[in-house]
Amino acid sequence: MSYNFKIKFDREEDGCWIAEVPSLPGVLVYGPMKVEAARALALRVSVDRVESADPSPLLSIFTR
């Protein structure tokens, strides 16, 4: 099983990055750098999948 999510990035006036998955309402994270926002977003999506009893392949990255 695999998931493909479109990630939308925006940048705040203070330089902070916002990453969100439009197809998953409420999945939104902030990070000082774009790559950090993307990593935080991957963790958030993984947590959402675990909490909903639908583990994603992203989880394997963190359980090896």
C-alpha positions in Angstrom: 0.0 0.0 0.0 1.3 3.5 -0.8 0.0 7.0 -0.5 0.6 9.9 -2.7 -0.1 13.3 -1.2 0.2 16.7 -2.8 2.1 19.0 -0.4 1.5 22.7 -0.6 4.1 25.1 0.7 3.7 28.7 1.7 6.1 31.1 3.3 5.2 33.5 6.0 6.4 37.1 6.1 8.8 36.1 9.0 10.4 33.5 6.7 8.8 30.5 8.4 7.5 27.7 6.1 4.0 26.2 6.2 3.5 22.8 4.7 0.0 21.3 4.3 -1.7 18.4 2.6 -4.9 19.9 1.1 -6.6 16.5 0.9 -6.2 15.9 4.6 -8.0 18.7 6.5 -6.0 19.9 9.5 -2.7 18.5 8.4 -0.6 21.6 8.6 2.8 22.2 10.1 5.3 25.0 10.4 9.1 24.9 10.1 11.9 27.4 10.0 13.2 25.8 6.8 11.2 24.2 3.9 12.8 20.7 4.4 12.0 20.8 8.2 8.4 21.6 7.4 8.3 18.7 5.0 9.8 16.3 7.6 7.3 17.5 10.2 4.5 17.0 7.8 5.6 13.4 7.1 5.5 12.7 10.8 2.1 14.3 11.2 0.6 12.3 8.3 2.2 9.1 9.9 0.6 9.9 13.2 -2.7 10.5 11.7 -2.6 7.2 9.9 -1.6 5.3 13.1 -4.3 7.1 15.1 -6.9 6.1 12.4 -5.6 2.5 12.4 -4.4 2.9 8.8 -0.6 2.7 9.0 1.1 4.2 6.0 4.4 3.2 4.4 5.8 6.4 5.8 5.8 4.7 9.2 8.4 2.3 8.1 10.9 5.1 7.9 10.6 5.7 11.6 10.4 2.1 12.8 13.6 0.6 11.3 
